[in-house]
Amino acid sequence: MAFSVAYILQRLEEQGLFNIILPILLVFAIVYGILGKINLFGDNDKINAVIAFVFGMYVTMFTEFAFFLTNITAGGMTILVGLLFFLMIVGFGSSLSGGSPTSVLSDHKDALTIVLMLVGGLIFVNSGGLLIIGAYAIRIGFSDVLSLTFLYVVYAVIKSLLGVGKPDYDKVRKLMKQYNRIKMDLADISPDDPSDNHRRDELQRDLRRIEEKIKRMGVKNLDELREDDMYTYDRPIYMAGRYGDSRYRNSDHRRRRLY
């Protein structure tokens, strides 16, 4: 007797693979990983495994949760595959335009975070997540909302790709102020004090992060920026350094060339 893949999957479904076994394994893995991460019971992995197994059995036998877990896994995986394929295309297009493959994500982190939260909320509701808290199951126009979300993401990506190599002066100037402020803080740290090593490492990481962000905006060489951008002060301190006017001087600040 010949067995097809569809027949095998159907038999596995009848035996409870997708409704019982896989949800149990998923809950077990999540709980076990969390217990191992927080180290609640020390290094005793056996206790973590028993607790995770009990959680998996109890939670999965709760019909509403099993229904929700099955639906959200299927829907989430479908959307995840679509997003990965879309991001591959975006990264390839960004590289061809002279930018970084991850520049689109870094330039629109806040917007993408909101979009992902909305999509996650819709998946939760449409998968029957409200049944877990005793509410009625409802369905939102998921396809319509997802279509609008997709159009917004496409708009953000196209806008980012068209802006590669054309730095926004105001954004660059703001980042340069942060960059120079960090360099001033680094200059104030004594190189001979071991207690400042952690603070120095943090500032250096922030410095590299801002420098990479400026370069992603199209600035290939920071030295090419205008000289006024190489300093960061309030206007009185800036005036004191530029014109030597004593009334602008401040003993706690001094004009420093940072390059």
C-alpha positions as a Markdown table, in Angstrom:
| # | Residue | x | y | z |
|---|---|---|---|---|
| 1 | Met | 0.0 | 0.0 | 0.0 |
| 2 | Ala | 1.4 | 3.4 | -1.0 |
| 3 | Phe | 1.5 | 6.1 | 1.5 |
| 4 | Ser | 1.4 | 9.7 | 0.4 |
| 5 | Val | 2.7 | 12.7 | 2.5 |
| 6 | Ala | -0.9 | 14.0 | 2.8 |
| 7 | Tyr | -2.1 | 10.7 | 4.1 |
| 8 | Ile | 0.7 | 10.5 | 6.7 |
| 9 | Leu | 0.0 | 14.1 | 7.9 |
| 10 | Gln | -3.7 | 13.3 | 8.1 |
| 11 | Arg | -3.0 | 10.2 | 10.2 |
| 12 | Leu | -0.7 | 12.2 | 12.5 |
| 13 | Glu | -3.4 | 14.8 | 12.9 |
| 14 | Glu | -5.9 | 12.1 | 13.9 |
| 15 | Gln | -3.4 | 10.9 | 16.5 |
| 16 | Gly | -3.2 | 14.4 | 18.0 |
| 17 | Leu | 0.2 | 15.4 | 16.8 |
| 18 | Phe | -0.8 | 19.0 | 16.0 |
| 19 | Asn | -3.5 | 19.5 | 18.7 |
| 20 | Ile | -1.8 | 17.8 | 21.6 |
| 21 | Ile | 1.8 | 16.6 | 21.2 |
| 22 | Leu | 3.3 | 19.7 | 19.5 |
| 23 | Pro | 1.6 | 22.2 | 21.9 |
| 24 | Ile | 2.9 | 20.2 | 24.8 |
| 25 | Leu | 6.4 | 20.3 | 23.5 |
| 26 | Leu | 6.1 | 24.0 | 22.7 |
| 27 | Val | 4.9 | 24.9 | 26.2 |
| 28 | Phe | 7.5 | 22.6 | 27.7 |
| 29 | Ala | 10.3 | 24.3 | 25.8 |
| 30 | Ile | 9.2 | 27.8 | 26.7 |
| 31 | Val | 8.7 | 27.1 | 30.4 |
| 32 | Tyr | 12.0 | 25.1 | 30.6 |
| 33 | Gly | 13.9 | 27.9 | 28.9 |
| 34 | Ile | 12.5 | 30.6 | 31.2 |
| 35 | Leu | 13.2 | 28.6 | 34.3 |
| 36 | Gly | 16.7 | 27.9 | 33.1 |
| 37 | Lys | 17.2 | 31.6 | 32.3 |
| 38 | Ile | 16.0 | 33.0 | 35.7 |
| 39 | Asn | 17.8 | 30.2 | 37.5 |
| 40 | Leu | 15.0 | 29.9 | 40.0 |
| 41 | Phe | 16.0 | 26.4 | 41.3 |
| 42 | Gly | 19.8 | 26.7 | 40.8 |
| 43 | Asp | 21.5 | 24.3 | 38.4 |
| 44 | Asn | 19.0 | 21.5 | 39.0 |
| 45 | Asp | 17.7 | 20.9 | 35.5 |
| 46 | Lys | 15.6 | 18.0 | 36.6 |
| 47 | Ile | 13.2 | 20.2 | 38.7 |
| 48 | Asn | 12.9 | 22.6 | 35.7 |
| 49 | Ala | 12.1 | 19.7 | 33.4 |
| 50 | Val | 9.4 | 18.3 | 35.7 |
| 51 | Ile | 7.8 | 21.7 | 36.2 |
| 52 | Ala | 7.9 | 22.5 | 32.5 |
| 53 | Phe | 6.3 | 19.1 | 31.7 |
| 54 | Val | 3.5 | 19.6 | 34.2 |
| 55 | Phe | 2.9 | 23.1 | 32.8 |
| 56 | Gly | 2.8 | 21.7 | 29.3 |
| 57 | Met | 0.3 | 18.9 | 30.2 |
| 58 | Tyr | -2.1 | 21.2 | 32.2 |
| 59 | Val | -2.0 | 24.1 | 29.7 |
| 60 | Thr | -2.5 | 22.0 | 26.6 |
| 61 | Met | -5.3 | 20.0 | 28.1 |
| 62 | Phe | -7.2 | 23.3 | 28.5 |
| 63 | Thr | -9.2 | 23.2 | 25.3 |
| 64 | Glu | -9.4 | 26.9 | 24.6 |
| 65 | Phe | -5.6 | 27.3 | 25.0 |
| 66 | Ala | -4.9 | 24.3 | 22.7 |
| 67 | Phe | -7.2 | 25.7 | 20.1 |
| 68 | Phe | -5.5 | 29.1 | 20.4 |
| 69 | Leu | -2.0 | 27.7 | 20.3 |
| 70 | Thr | -2.7 | 25.7 | 17.2 |
| 71 | Asn | -4.2 | 28.6 | 15.3 |
| 72 | Ile | -1.6 | 31.2 | 16.4 |
| 73 | Thr | 1.3 | 28.8 | 15.5 |
| 74 | Ala | -0.1 | 28.2 | 12.0 |
| 75 | Gly | -0.9 | 31.9 | 11.4 |
| 76 | Gly | 2.3 | 33.2 | 13.0 |
| 77 | Met | 4.5 | 30.9 | 10.9 |
| 78 | Thr | 2.8 | 31.9 | 7.7 |
| 79 | Ile | 3.3 | 35.6 | 8.4 |
| 80 | Leu | 6.9 | 35.0 | 9.6 |
| 81 | Val | 7.9 | 33.2 | 6.3 |
| 82 | Gly | 6.3 | 36.1 | 4.4 |
| 83 | Leu | 8.2 | 38.7 | 6.4 |
| 84 | Leu | 11.5 | 36.9 | 6.0 |
| 85 | Phe | 11.1 | 36.7 | 2.3 |
| 86 | Phe | 10.2 | 40.4 | 2.2 |
| 87 | Leu | 13.2 | 41.4 | 4.3 |
| 88 | Met | 15.5 | 39.4 | 2.0 |
| 89 | Ile | 14.2 | 41.4 | -1.0 |
| 90 | Val | 14.5 | 44.7 | 1.0 |
| 91 | Gly | 18.1 | 43.9 | 2.1 |
| 92 | Phe | 19.1 | 43.0 | -1.4 |
| 93 | Gly | 17.6 | 46.3 | -2.8 |
| 94 | Ser | 19.2 | 48.4 | -0.1 |
| 95 | Ser | 22.6 | 46.8 | -0.9 |
| 96 | Leu | 22.2 | 47.7 | -4.5 |
| 97 | Ser | 21.4 | 51.3 | -3.6 |
| 98 | Gly | 24.6 | 51.7 | -1.6 |
| 99 | Gly | 23.2 | 51.2 | 1.8 |
| 100 | Ser | 23.4 | 48.5 | 4.5 |
| 101 | Pro | 21.0 | 45.5 | 4.3 |
| 102 | Thr | 19.8 | 46.5 | 7.7 |
| 103 | Ser | 19.5 | 50.2 | 7.2 |
| 104 | Val | 15.8 | 50.0 | 6.4 |
| 105 | Leu | 15.1 | 48.4 | 9.7 |
| 106 | Ser | 17.3 | 50.7 | 11.7 |
| 107 | Asp | 15.9 | 53.8 | 10.1 |
| 108 | His | 12.3 | 52.9 | 10.9 |
| 109 | Lys | 12.6 | 51.0 | 14.2 |
| 110 | Asp | 9.7 | 52.8 | 15.9 |
| 111 | Ala | 7.3 | 52.4 | 13.0 |
| 112 | Leu | 8.2 | 48.7 | 12.5 |
| 113 | Thr | 7.8 | 48.1 | 16.2 |
| 114 | Ile | 4.3 | 49.5 | 16.2 |
| 115 | Val | 3.4 | 47.5 | 13.0 |
| 116 | Leu | 4.7 | 44.3 | 14.6 |
| 117 | Met | 2.7 | 44.9 | 17.8 |
| 118 | Leu | -0.5 | 45.5 | 15.8 |
| 119 | Val | 0.0 | 42.4 | 13.7 |
| 120 | Gly | 0.8 | 40.4 | 16.8 |
| 121 | Gly | -2.4 | 41.7 | 18.5 |
| 122 | Leu | -4.5 | 40.8 | 15.5 |
| 123 | Ile | -3.0 | 37.3 | 15.3 |
| 124 | Phe | -3.7 | 36.9 | 19.0 |
| 125 | Val | -7.4 | 38.0 | 18.7 |
| 126 | Asn | -8.1 | 36.1 | 15.5 |
| 127 | Ser | -6.6 | 32.9 | 16.8 |
| 128 | Gly | -9.0 | 32.8 | 19.7 |
| 129 | Gly | -6.8 | 34.3 | 22.3 |
| 130 | Leu | -9.8 | 36.0 | 24.0 |
| 131 | Leu | -11.2 | 32.6 | 24.9 |
| 132 | Ile | -8.3 | 32.2 | 27.3 |
| 133 | Ile | -9.5 | 35.1 | 29.5 |
| 134 | Gly | -13.1 | 34.0 | 29.3 |
| 135 | Ala | -14.2 | 36.5 | 26.7 |
| 136 | Tyr | -16.0 | 35.7 | 23.4 |
| 137 | Ala | -14.1 | 34.9 | 20.3 |
| 138 | Ile | -14.2 | 37.6 | 17.8 |
| 139 | Arg | -12.7 | 38.1 | 14.3 |
| 140 | Ile | -11.4 | 41.4 | 13.0 |
| 141 | Gly | -11.0 | 42.1 | 9.3 |
| 142 | Phe | -7.5 | 40.7 | 9.4 |
| 143 | Ser | -6.9 | 40.6 | 5.7 |
| 144 | Asp | -7.8 | 44.3 | 5.3 |
| 145 | Val | -5.6 | 45.4 | 8.2 |
| 146 | Leu | -2.8 | 43.2 | 7.0 |
| 147 | Ser | -3.0 | 44.7 | 3.5 |
| 148 | Leu | -2.8 | 48.3 | 4.9 |
| 149 | Thr | 0.1 | 47.3 | 7.0 |
| 150 | Phe | 1.9 | 45.8 | 4.1 |
| 151 | Leu | 1.3 | 48.9 | 2.0 |
| 152 | Tyr | 2.7 | 51.1 | 4.8 |
| 153 | Val | 5.8 | 48.9 | 5.1 |
| 154 | Val | 6.3 | 49.0 | 1.3 |
| 155 | Tyr | 6.0 | 52.8 | 1.5 |
| 156 | Ala | 8.6 | 53.1 | 4.4 |
| 157 | Val | 11.0 | 50.8 | 2.5 |
| 158 | Ile | 10.8 | 52.7 | -0.8 |
| 159 | Lys | 11.2 | 56.0 | 1.1 |
| 160 | Ser | 14.3 | 54.7 | 2.9 |
| 161 | Leu | 15.8 | 53.3 | -0.3 |
| 162 | Leu | 15.3 | 56.5 | -2.2 |
| 163 | Gly | 16.9 | 58.4 | 0.6 |
| 164 | Val | 20.1 | 56.4 | 0.6 |
| 165 | Gly | 23.1 | 58.6 | 0.0 |
| 166 | Lys | 21.2 | 61.8 | 0.7 |
| 167 | Pro | 21.8 | 62.6 | 4.3 |
| 168 | Asp | 19.3 | 64.9 | 6.2 |
| 169 | Tyr | 21.4 | 67.8 | 7.5 |
| 170 | Asp | 19.2 | 68.3 | 10.6 |
| 171 | Lys | 19.4 | 64.6 | 11.6 |
| 172 | Val | 23.1 | 64.5 | 10.9 |
| 173 | Arg | 23.7 | 67.6 | 13.0 |
| 174 | Lys | 21.7 | 66.2 | 15.9 |
| 175 | Leu | 23.7 | 63.0 | 15.8 |
| 176 | Met | 26.9 | 64.9 | 15.6 |
| 177 | Lys | 25.9 | 66.8 | 18.8 |
| 178 | Gln | 25.4 | 63.5 | 20.6 |
| 179 | Tyr | 28.7 | 62.2 | 19.1 |
| 180 | Asn | 30.7 | 65.2 | 20.3 |
| 181 | Arg | 29.0 | 65.1 | 23.7 |
| 182 | Ile | 30.1 | 61.5 | 24.2 |
| 183 | Lys | 33.7 | 62.4 | 23.1 |
| 184 | Met | 33.7 | 65.2 | 25.7 |
| 185 | Asp | 32.6 | 62.7 | 28.4 |
| 186 | Leu | 35.3 | 60.3 | 27.3 |
| 187 | Ala | 37.9 | 63.0 | 27.5 |
| 188 | Asp | 36.9 | 63.7 | 31.1 |
| 189 | Ile | 37.5 | 60.1 | 32.2 |
| 190 | Ser | 40.9 | 59.5 | 33.7 |
| 191 | Pro | 42.8 | 56.8 | 31.8 |
| 192 | Asp | 44.5 | 55.7 | 35.1 |
| 193 | Asp | 41.4 | 55.1 | 37.1 |
| 194 | Pro | 40.3 | 51.4 | 36.8 |
| 195 | Ser | 36.9 | 52.2 | 38.2 |
| 196 | Asp | 36.0 | 54.1 | 35.1 |
| 197 | Asn | 36.7 | 51.2 | 32.7 |
| 198 | His | 33.1 | 50.1 | 32.5 |
| 199 | Arg | 31.9 | 53.7 | 31.9 |
| 200 | Arg | 34.5 | 54.1 | 29.2 |
| 201 | Asp | 33.5 | 50.9 | 27.4 |
| 202 | Glu | 29.8 | 52.0 | 27.4 |
| 203 | Leu | 30.7 | 55.4 | 26.0 |
| 204 | Gln | 32.9 | 53.9 | 23.3 |
| 205 | Arg | 30.1 | 51.5 | 22.3 |
| 206 | Asp | 27.7 | 54.5 | 22.1 |
| 207 | Leu | 30.3 | 56.3 | 20.0 |
| 208 | Arg | 30.6 | 53.5 | 17.5 |
| 209 | Arg | 26.8 | 53.1 | 17.3 |
| 210 | Ile | 26.3 | 56.8 | 16.5 |
| 211 | Glu | 29.2 | 56.8 | 14.0 |
| 212 | Glu | 27.7 | 53.8 | 12.2 |
| 213 | Lys | 24.2 | 55.5 | 12.1 |
| 214 | Ile | 25.7 | 58.7 | 10.6 |
| 215 | Lys | 27.5 | 56.7 | 7.9 |
| 216 | Arg | 24.3 | 54.8 | 7.1 |
| 217 | Met | 22.7 | 58.2 | 6.4 |
| 218 | Gly | 25.2 | 58.8 | 3.6 |
| 219 | Val | 28.1 | 60.6 | 5.4 |
| 220 | Lys | 31.2 | 58.6 | 4.3 |
| 221 | Asn | 33.7 | 60.8 | 6.2 |
| 222 | Leu | 32.8 | 62.6 | 9.4 |
| 223 | Asp | 35.7 | 65.1 | 8.7 |
| 224 | Glu | 33.8 | 66.4 | 5.7 |
| 225 | Leu | 31.1 | 67.9 | 7.8 |
| 226 | Arg | 31.1 | 71.7 | 8.4 |
| 227 | Glu | 33.4 | 72.9 | 11.1 |
| 228 | Asp | 30.4 | 74.3 | 13.1 |
| 229 | Asp | 29.1 | 70.7 | 13.4 |
| 230 | Met | 32.4 | 69.6 | 15.0 |
| 231 | Tyr | 31.5 | 71.4 | 18.3 |
| 232 | Thr | 28.6 | 71.0 | 20.6 |
| 233 | Tyr | 27.7 | 73.6 | 23.2 |
| 234 | Asp | 25.0 | 76.0 | 24.1 |
| 235 | Arg | 25.3 | 79.3 | 22.4 |
| 236 | Pro | 27.0 | 81.2 | 25.3 |
| 237 | Ile | 29.8 | 78.6 | 25.4 |
| 238 | Tyr | 30.1 | 78.5 | 21.6 |
| 239 | Met | 30.4 | 82.4 | 21.5 |
| 240 | Ala | 33.1 | 82.3 | 24.2 |
| 241 | Gly | 35.2 | 79.9 | 22.2 |
| 242 | Arg | 34.6 | 81.5 | 18.8 |
| 243 | Tyr | 35.0 | 85.2 | 19.7 |
| 244 | Gly | 36.9 | 85.1 | 23.0 |
| 245 | Asp | 34.3 | 87.2 | 24.7 |
| 246 | Ser | 34.9 | 86.9 | 28.5 |
| 247 | Arg | 31.3 | 87.5 | 29.4 |
| 248 | Tyr | 30.4 | 84.2 | 27.7 |
| 249 | Arg | 33.1 | 82.2 | 29.4 |
| 250 | Asn | 32.2 | 79.4 | 31.8 |
| 251 | Ser | 34.8 | 77.8 | 34.1 |
| 252 | Asp | 33.1 | 74.4 | 33.9 |
| 253 | His | 33.2 | 74.3 | 30.1 |
| 254 | Arg | 35.8 | 74.9 | 27.6 |
| 255 | Arg | 35.8 | 74.8 | 23.9 |
| 256 | Arg | 37.4 | 71.6 | 22.7 |
| 257 | Arg | 38.3 | 70.5 | 19.2 |
| 258 | Leu | 37.1 | 66.9 | 19.1 |
| 259 | Tyr | 38.9 | 65.8 | 16.0 |
